[in-house]
Amino acid sequence: MRRSVPSHRLAVAGGLAAAVVTLATLVAPTAWAATARLTAAFVQTSTWSTGYGADYVLTNTGDATATGWTVEFDLPAGSTVTSSWSSVRTQTGQRYRFTNATWNGTVAPGTQRSFGFNVTGLGTPVNCTVNGNPCGGGTPSPTPTPSRTPTPSPTPTTTAPAGPVVDVATGAQLRTALANAQPGQTIRLAAGTYRGAFLANRPGTATARITLTGPRTAVLINDGPAGSGPSCPAPTAGWDPGYGLWLFDAPYWNLTGFTVTESKKGIVLDNSRHVTITGVHVHHVDDEGVHFRRSSADGVIRDSVIEHTGLVQPGYGEGVYIGSAQSNFGCHGNSGGIDRSDRVQVLNNRIGPYVTAEHIDAKEGTEGGVVRGNTFDGRGISGQNSADSWVDAKGNGYLFENNTGTYAPPGTFANGYQTHHLLDGYGCGNVWRGNRSDLGGVGAYAIRVTSTSKCPGNLNRVYTDNTVTNATIGLTNIAVTP
């Protein structure tokens, strides 16, 4: 704490005044400027045979607010960062540099921020620095310098946004901003209701993402659809598909904070890779809540709420829909005839209640996703179109970890998690760890694996740290893995 000697205490009558002032100057308390001190902890969040996912968690242990951060590290040869989120990434050789995004640069004392990335290869970061100091701390604080009077804290240096901020407050302004979006730009929604068809088809870049952000009270509503559309959904003059927000050919976007409701579908991504969705609220939509479609790979949805979906078509009211059914590959199979919406991460969301289809449907043809830390509330699952579980794993190599699922009436509920084999070679190699399942006295298994014979050499695995309560049969129908 900065302290000084009040001047009235130095006032002494007569000829002793000057001497006392001199003495006060010599023994004046040392002044320290309030300082932000950031550390950055590496946390490996998932692993697979050829790589891993990780976060860096930044903590401010100082007594001033940090208003910008930069984390740098080296990766050993043979390992490469292939995707990242909640940051702006650049690379020089094997040296990687991550700076804060426009919305997460401020770190108050005692609080944390984080960003994440996926790595191909098994090498982990070395030589890490945060704002030029070792990530683990250890740089000594500057030696305080005695001063006659307290020295004011230096003005913090703010990391400038990657591009201009466009403020919008009406549906028309939002449509114009989306149509003209440029890499590095932030479109900022004011609180209020935005009605209409909102389409983004301008790409960001890996180093200059486009951000659409707003408070929870910024509400997007699409009263469509209207007009005659193409046989496969694509932006078409005079046609409104009824989606609350539609990204088409729009990679490297951030969608943060706002609400989507009263639309045919919530948020739909088509051929839009590396999109990060954070803190949104999707509710009361006719069909699915959030759909990663048409090879929208390397996406993330985190810290969001999805509820009350499937109001018109209960069997198509998925919470998070990853990929496409094989029957729709003709429209959305743009990667060798398959919808390869691979490596999508679903992290720390609340999904349900009244999500009428699966809370997460990982479709055939998709691979390598991570579903971690979510809460599934199964009230209202409809049972229509085989929707009778929290999660249906039809893809390959998904990690389901540390999720909590519950079920209570009303609804139709068979099992917590299920696998199916709708495309040869898919529905295999999925892993369950640390999940907690309460089946409400209705569900048979927490994790039901449809077949082992269809996954030779790439079996689904259920680990012993999964738990189940109120099941009519038990944890799983296959042998558990220690």
C-alpha positions in Angstrom: 0.0 0.0 0.0 1.4 3.4 -0.9 1.7 5.7 2.1 3.0 9.2 2.7 3.7 11.5 5.6 1.0 14.1 5.9 2.4 17.6 5.7 0.8 18.8 8.9 2.9 16.4 10.9 6.0 18.0 9.6 5.1 21.5 10.8 7.2 22.4 13.8 7.3 25.8 15.3 10.5 28.0 15.3 13.9 27.2 13.9 13.4 23.4 14.2 11.0 23.3 11.2 13.7 23.0 8.5 15.5 20.3 10.4 12.4 18.2 10.9 11.5 18.5 7.2 15.0 17.3 6.3 14.6 14.3 8.6 11.2 13.5 7.2 12.6 13.5 3.7 15.3 11.0 4.7 12.9 8.6 6.4 9.9 9.0 4.1 8.3 5.6 3.3 9.4 3.8 0.2 6.8 4.1 -2.7 5.7 1.1 -4.7 3.6 1.5 -7.8 0.7 -1.0 -8.2 1.7 -3.6 -10.7 0.0 -6.3 -12.7 1.8 -9.7 -12.5 0.7 -12.4 -14.9 1.5 -16.1 -14.7 0.5 -18.6 -17.4 -0.1 -22.2 -16.6 -0.1 -24.9 -19.3 -3.0 -27.4 -18.9 -3.2 -30.4 -21.2 -7.0 -30.8 -21.6 -7.1 -33.9 -23.9 -4.8 -36.3 -25.7 -5.0 -38.6 -28.7 -2.5 -40.8 -30.5 -1.3 -38.0 -32.8 -1.7 -34.9 -30.7 -3.4 -33.1 -27.9 -5.5 -30.1 -26.8 -4.4 -27.6 -24.2 -5.2 -24.4 -22.5 -3.0 -21.7 -21.0 -4.6 -20.2 -17.9 -3.4 -16.7 -17.1 -3.7 -15.5 -13.5 -3.0 -12.0 -12.2 -1.2 -12.2 -8.9 -0.5 -8.5 -8.8 -2.4 -5.6 -7.4 -3.2 -3.7 -10.6 -5.3 -4.7 -13.6 -3.5 -6.1 -16.7 -4.9 -4.6 -19.8 -3.3 -6.8 -22.4 -1.3 -10.1 -22.6 1.0 -11.9 -24.8 2.1 -15.5 -24.3 5.0 -17.0 -26.4 6.5 -20.4 -26.4 8.5 -22.9 -28.5 7.3 -26.3 -29.7 9.8 -29.1 -30.5 10.3 -29.9 -34.2 7.6 -32.3 -35.4 4.8 -30.6 -33.3 2.6 -27.9 -34.7 -0.3 -25.8 -33.4 -3.1 -26.5 -35.8 -6.0 -24.4 -34.3 -6.5 -22.0 -31.4 -9.3 -20.0 -29.9 -9.8 -17.0 -27.6 -6.5 -15.4 -28.8 -4.8 -14.1 -31.9 -2.0 -16.4 -33.0 1.2 -15.8 -35.0 4.1 -18.0 -35.7 7.8 -17.7 -36.6 9.3 -21.1 -37.2 8.6 -23.1 -34.0 8.0 -20.0 -31.9 4.3 -19.3 -31.3 2.9 -16.0 -30.1 -0.7 -15.6 -28.7 -2.1 -12.2 -27.9 -5.4 -11.5 -26.3 -8.6 -11.2 -28.3 -10.6 -8.0 -28.2 -12.8 -9.2 -25.3 -10.4 -10.9 -22.9 -7.4 -8.7 -22.5 -8.4 -7.3 -19.2 -7.3 -9.4 -16.2 -8.2 -7.9 -12.8 -6.2 -8.8 -9.7 -6.9 -12.2 -8.5 -8.8 -13.3 -11.6 -8.0 -15.5 -14.6 -8.3 -15.6 -18.4 -7.5 -18.5 -20.7 -7.0 -19.4 -24.3 -6.7 -22.8 -25.9 -5.1 -24.6 -28.9 -4.7 -28.0 -30.5 -1.4 -29.5 -31.4 -0.5 -32.1 -34.0 2.5 -34.0 -32.5 3.2 -34.8 -28.9 5.8 -32.1 -28.0 4.8 -29.7 -25.3 5.7 -26.0 -24.9 9.0 -24.8 -23.7 10.6 -21.4 -23.1 7.2 -19.9 -22.2 6.9 -16.2 -21.5 3.9 -14.0 -20.6 4.4 -10.3 -21.4 8.1 -11.0 -21.6 8.5 -12.7 -18.2 8.7 -16.4 -17.4 5.2 -18.0 -17.5 5.6 -19.5 -14.0 6.7 -16.2 -12.5 10.1 -15.9 -10.9 11.1 -12.5 -12.3 11.9 -10.4 -9.2 9.9 -7.3 -8.6 11.8 -4.1 -9.4 13.7 -2.7 -6.3 11.6 0.1 -4.9 13.3 3.5 -5.1 12.9 5.9 -2.2 11.2 9.1 -3.2 10.4 12.4 -1.6 6.7 12.0 -2.6 4.7 9.0 -3.7 5.2 8.3 -7.4 1.9 7.7 -9.3 1.4 4.3 -11.0 2.4 4.3 -14.6 -0.5 4.5 -17.1 -1.3 0.9 -18.3 -0.5 0.2 -21.9 -3.6 -1.2 -23.5 -3.3 -3.7 -26.3 -5.2 -2.2 -29.2 -8.0 -4.2 -30.9 -6.9 -6.1 -34.0 -9.2 -3.8 -36.0 -11.9 -1.2 -35.8 -15.0 -1.7 -33.6 -18.3 -1.3 -35.4 -21.2 -0.5 -33.0 -24.7 -1.5 -34.1 -28.1 -1.1 -32.5 -30.6 -2.1 -35.1 -31.3 -5.1 -37.3 -30.5 -3.1 -40.4 -27.2 -1.9 -39.0 -26.3 -5.5 -38.1 -27.0 -6.8 -41.6 -24.8 -4.1 -43.0 -22.0 -4.7 -40.6 -22.0 -8.5 -41.3 -22.1 -7.9 -45.1 -19.0 -5.6 -44.8 -17.1 -7.3 -42.1 -13.3 -7.3 -42.5 -10.6 -9.4 -40.8 -9.7 -8.1 -37.4 -13.0 -6.2 -37.0 -15.3 -6.4 -34.0 -19.0 -5.9 -34.4 -20.5 -4.9 -31.1 -24.2 -5.3 -30.4 -26.0 -2.9 -28.1 -28.7 -4.3 -25.8 -32.0 -4.7 -27.7 -33.9 -6.9 -30.1 -32.6 -7.5 -33.7 -35.1 -9.0 -36.1 -34.4 -10.4 -39.5 -32.1 -12.7 -41.4 -28.5 -12.3 -40.3 -25.9 -13.8 -42.7 -22.1 -13.6 -42.4 -20.1 -14.8 -45.4 -16.9 -12.8 -45.0 -13.9 -14.7 -43.8 -11.6 -13.7 -41.0 -8.0 -15.0 -40.9 -6.0 -17.0 -38.3 -4.2 -13.8 -37.2 -7.2 -11.4 -37.6 -10.4 -13.0 -36.6 -13.8 -11.3 -36.9 -15.8 -10.9 -33.7 -19.5 -10.5 -33.2 -20.1 -9.7 -29.6 -22.8 -8.4 -27.3 -24.5 -8.7 -23.9 -27.0 -11.4 -23.2 -29.7 -8.8 -23.7 -28.8 -8.4 -27.3 -31.3 -10.8 -28.8 -31.4 -12.0 -32.4 -34.8 -13.2 -33.8 -35.6 -14.5 -37.3 -39.3 -14.4 -38.0 -38.7 -16.2 -41.4 -38.4 -18.3 -43.4 -39.7 -16.6 -46.5 -39.3 -17.1 -50.3 -38.3 -20.1 -52.3 -34.8 -21.5 -51.6 -32.4 -23.8 -53.3 -32.5 -27.5 -52.8 -29.4 -27.3 -50.7 -29.1 -24.3 -48.3 -27.0 -21.5 -49.7 -27.3 -17.7 -49.6 -29.9 -16.9 -52.2 -31.4 -13.5 -53.0 -35.0 -13.3 -51.8 -34.7 -16.4 -49.6 -34.6 -16.5 -45.8 -33.8 -19.9 -44.3 -35.1 -18.8 -40.9 -31.7 -19.2 -39.1 -31.1 -16.9 -36.2 -27.5 -16.4 -37.3 -25.9 -18.1 -40.4 -22.2 -18.2 -41.1 -21.6 -19.4 -44.7 -18.0 -19.7 -46.0 -17.0 -17.6 -43.0 -14.0 -19.1 -41.1 -12.2 -17.5 -38.2 -15.1 -15.8 -36.4 -15.7 -15.3 -32.7 -19.4 -15.2 -31.5 -19.7 -14.1 -27.9 -22.3 -13.2 -25.4 -25.6 -12.6 -27.2 -28.9 -14.5 -27.4 -30.6 -16.2 -30.3 -34.3 -17.2 -30.0 -37.6 -17.5 -31.9 -36.0 -18.8 -35.1 -36.2 -21.9 -37.2 -32.7 -22.9 -36.2 -30.4 -21.1 -33.8 -26.8 -20.7 -35.0 -25.8 -22.5 -38.2 -22.2 -22.8 -39.5 -21.6 -23.9 -43.1 -18.1 -24.4 -44.4 -16.9 -22.1 -41.6 -13.9 -23.5 -39.9 -12.2 -22.2 -36.7 -15.3 -20.5 -35.3 -15.4 -20.0 -31.5 -18.8 -19.6 -29.8 -18.5 -18.3 -26.2 -21.2 -17.5 -23.7 -24.2 -17.4 -26.0 -27.8 -18.3 -25.1 -29.9 -20.2 -27.6 -33.4 -21.0 -26.7 -37.0 -21.5 -28.0 -36.1 -22.4 -31.6 -38.0 -24.7 -34.0 -35.2 -27.1 -34.7 -31.6 -27.5 -33.5 -29.8 -25.0 -31.4 -26.2 -24.8 -32.8 -25.1 -26.7 -35.9 -21.5 -27.2 -37.2 -22.2 -28.3 -40.8 -20.6 -28.7 -44.2 -17.1 -29.4 -42.8 -17.1 -26.6 -40.2 -14.1 -28.2 -38.5 -12.0 -27.0 -35.6 -14.8 -25.1 -34.0 -15.5 -24.5 -30.3 -18.7 -23.8 -28.3 -18.0 -23.1 -24.7 -19.7 -21.6 -21.6 -23.0 -21.3 -23.3 -26.6 -22.2 -22.6 -28.9 -24.1 -25.0 -32.5 -25.0 -24.0 -36.0 -25.3 -25.3 -35.2 -26.5 -28.8 -37.3 -28.6 -31.3 -40.5 -26.6 -30.6 -41.9 -27.5 -34.1 -39.9 -30.6 -35.0 -39.0 -32.3 -31.7 -37.0 -35.1 -33.4 -34.8 -32.5 -34.9 -34.3 -30.4 -31.8 -30.6 -31.2 -31.1 -28.7 -28.9 -28.8 -25.4 -29.1 -30.6 -25.4 -30.9 -33.9 -22.0 -31.8 -35.3 -21.8 -32.8 -39.0 -24.6 -34.2 -41.2 -26.5 -37.4 -41.5 -25.3 -39.6 -44.4 -28.6 -38.9 -46.2 -27.6 -35.2 -46.4 -24.1 -35.7 -47.7 -25.3 -34.7 -51.1 -25.8 -31.2 -49.8 -23.2 -30.9 -47.1 -20.6 -33.5 -48.0 -18.0 -31.1 -49.4 -15.0 -33.1 -48.2 -14.7 -36.2 -50.4 -18.4 -36.6 -50.2 -18.5 -36.5 -46.4 -19.3 -33.7 -44.0 -16.0 -33.5 -42.1 -16.9 -31.2 -39.3 -14.0 -32.6 -37.3 -12.4 -31.7 -34.0 -15.3 -29.6 -32.7 -15.0 -28.9 -29.0 -18.1 -28.6 -26.7 -16.9 -27.3 -23.4 -18.5 -26.3 -20.1 -22.0 -25.6 -21.5 -25.4 -26.2 -20.0 -27.6 -28.0 -22.4 -31.3 -28.6 -21.5 -33.9 -28.7 -20.2 -36.4 -29.2 -23.0 -33.9 -30.0 -25.7 -36.2 -32.4 -27.5 -33.6 -34.4 -29.4 -30.0 -35.4 -28.4 -28.1 -32.7 -26.4 -25.1 -33.5 -28.6 -25.4 -35.5 -31.9 -21.9 -36.3 -33.3 -22.7 -37.5 -36.8 -21.1 -40.2 -38.9 -18.1 -38.9 -40.9 -16.9 -36.6 -38.1 -13.8 -37.3 -36.0 -11.7 -36.1 -33.1 -14.1 -33.9 -31.1 -14.0 -33.1 -27.4 -17.0 -33.0 -25.2 -15.9 -31.9 -21.7 -17.4 -30.3 -18.6 -20.9 -29.9 -19.8 -24.2 -30.3 -17.9 -27.0 -32.2 -19.6 -30.6 -31.8 -18.2 -32.6 -34.5 -19.9 -36.1 -33.2 -19.1 -38.2 -33.0 -22.2 -36.3 -35.4 -24.5 -39.0 -36.4 -27.0 -38.1 -39.9 -28.1 -39.0 -38.9 -31.7 -36.6 -39.8 -34.5 -34.7 -42.0 -32.1 -33.9 -39.1 -29.8 -33.7 -40.8 -26.4 -30.2 -40.0 -25.0 -28.1 -37.0 -24.0 -25.4 -37.9 -26.5 -25.3 -40.0 -29.7 -21.8 -40.8 -30.8 -21.9 -41.8 -34.5 -18.5 -40.4 -35.3 -15.0 -41.5 -34.4 -12.4 -40.6 -31.8 -14.5 -38.4 -29.6 -13.5 -37.8 -26.0 -16.4 -37.5 -23.5 -14.9 -36.3 -20.2 -16.1 -34.9 -16.9 -19.7 -34.2 -18.1 -22.7 -34.4 -15.7 -26.0 -35.7 -17.0 -29.4 -36.0 -15.3 -32.8 -37.2 -16.4 -36.2 -36.6 -14.9 -39.7 -36.7 -16.5 -41.2 -35.6 -18.7 -39.7 -37.3 -21.7 -38.5 -40.5 -23.2 -35.1 -41.8 -22.1 -33.2 -45.0 -23.0 -29.5 -44.4 -22.1 -27.2 -41.5 -21.2 -24.8 -42.0 -24.1 -25.1 -44.2 -27.1 -23.0 -45.2 -30.1 -24.4 -46.1 -33.6 -22.8 -47.3 -36.8 -24.6 -45.5 -39.7 -21.5 -45.3 -41.9 -19.0 -48.1 -42.2 -16.0 -47.6 -39.9 -17.7 -44.9 -37.9 -19.1 -45.0 -34.4 -15.7 -46.2 -33.1 -12.7 -45.2 -31.0 -14.7 -43.0 -28.7 -13.6 -42.6 -25.0 -15.5 -41.9 -21.9 -13.7 -40.6 -18.7 -15.0 -39.2 -15.5 -18.6 -38.7 -16.5 -21.3 -38.6 -13.9 -24.8 -39.9 -14.9 -28.1 -39.9 -13.0 -30.6 -41.9 -15.1 -33.6 -41.0 -13.0 -34.6 -44.6 -12.5 -35.5 -44.8 -16.2 -32.4 -45.2 -18.3 -30.8 -48.6 -18.7 -27.1 -47.8 -19.2 -25.1 -44.6 -18.7 -23.1 -45.6 -21.8 -24.4 -48.1 -24.2 -22.1 -49.2 -27.0 -24.1 -50.7 -29.9 -21.5 -53.0 -31.3 -17.9 -54.1 -30.8 -17.7 -56.2 -33.9 -18.0 -53.2 -36.2 -15.0 -51.5 -34.7 -12.1 -54.0 -35.1 -8.9 -52.5 -33.8 -10.6 -49.2 -32.8 -12.9 -50.1 -29.9 -14.9 -47.7 -27.9 -13.6 -47.4 -24.3 -15.4 -46.7 -21.1 -13.1 -46.1 -18.1 -13.7 -47.0 -14.5 -13.8 -43.4 -13.3 -17.3 -43.0 -14.9 -20.1 -43.2 -12.4 -23.8 -43.9 -12.6 -26.8 -43.7 -10.3 -30.5 -44.6 -10.7 -29.9 -46.9 -13.7 -32.2 -49.8 -14.4 -29.2 -51.9 -15.5 -25.8 -50.2 -14.9 -22.8 -48.2 -16.1 -22.2 -49.8 -19.5 -22.8 -53.0 -21.6 -19.1 -53.5 -22.4 -16.1 -54.3 -20.2 -14.7 -51.2 -18.5 -11.1 -50.1 -19.0 -9.0 -49.6 -15.8 
